[in-house]
């Protein structure tokens, strides 16, 4: 039975604290840093192959905390 892979896939490299999100298989032919520590990798057709996040632990912690604080603030405004 040939099961096709499901995307996106998430890979975490603990020793480097790197999170890699795979959107498709294929060779990377170029990349763009879209913000500090976040790089988008593209194939030869300009399609996204993956996204690499350096210092992933701090990035995810900060992203989650900011998002949760924003949601809580919006809920408080809605209750006022």
C-alpha positions as CSV (number, residue, x, y, z in Angstrom):
1,X,0.0,0.0,0.0
2,X,1.5,3.3,-1.1
3,X,0.4,6.0,1.3
4,X,1.0,9.6,0.1
5,X,2.7,11.9,2.6
6,X,0.5,14.5,4.2
7,X,1.7,18.1,4.3
8,X,2.6,20.2,6.1
9,X,4.9,18.2,8.3
10,X,6.7,19.6,11.3
11,X,10.3,18.6,12.2
12,X,12.1,19.8,15.3
13,X,15.8,19.5,15.7
14,X,16.4,19.8,19.5
15,X,20.2,20.1,19.5
16,X,19.9,23.2,17.3
17,X,16.5,24.5,18.5
18,X,15.3,24.6,14.9
19,X,11.7,24.1,13.8
20,X,11.3,23.1,10.1
21,X,7.9,23.1,8.5
22,X,7.8,21.0,5.3
23,X,5.2,22.0,2.7
24,X,6.3,19.7,-0.1
25,X,9.1,17.4,-1.1
26,X,11.6,18.8,-3.5
27,X,15.0,20.5,-3.8
28,X,15.4,24.0,-2.5
29,X,16.7,26.3,-5.1
30,X,16.4,29.6,-3.2
31,X,15.5,31.1,0.1
32,X,14.3,34.4,1.6
33,X,14.7,35.6,5.1
34,X,11.3,37.1,5.9
35,X,12.2,38.2,9.4
36,X,15.1,37.5,11.8
37,X,15.4,33.8,12.4
38,X,12.7,32.8,9.8
39,X,13.6,31.7,6.3
40,X,11.3,30.5,3.6
41,X,12.8,28.0,1.2
42,X,11.5,27.8,-2.4
43,X,11.8,25.3,-5.3
44,X,12.8,26.2,-8.8
45,X,9.2,27.1,-9.6
46,X,9.1,29.6,-6.7
47,X,6.8,27.4,-4.7
48,X,7.3,27.1,-0.9
49,X,9.2,23.9,0.0
50,X,9.6,24.7,3.7
51,X,10.0,27.3,6.4
52,X,12.9,27.2,8.9
53,X,12.6,28.9,12.3
54,X,15.8,29.4,14.3
55,X,15.6,29.7,18.1
56,X,12.2,28.0,17.8
57,X,11.6,27.7,21.5
58,X,11.8,31.4,22.2
59,X,9.9,32.3,19.0
60,X,7.0,30.0,19.8
61,X,6.9,31.1,23.4
62,X,6.8,34.8,22.4
63,X,4.3,34.2,19.6
64,X,1.9,32.3,21.8
65,X,2.1,34.7,24.7
66,X,1.5,37.7,22.5
67,X,-1.4,36.0,20.8
68,X,-3.0,35.0,24.1
69,X,-2.5,38.5,25.6
70,X,-4.1,40.0,22.5
71,X,-7.1,37.6,22.7
72,X,-7.6,38.3,26.4
73,X,-7.4,42.1,25.8
74,X,-10.1,41.8,23.1
75,X,-12.3,39.8,25.3
76,X,-12.0,42.3,28.1
77,X,-12.9,45.1,25.7
78,X,-15.9,43.1,24.5
79,X,-17.1,42.7,28.1
80,X,-16.9,46.4,28.9
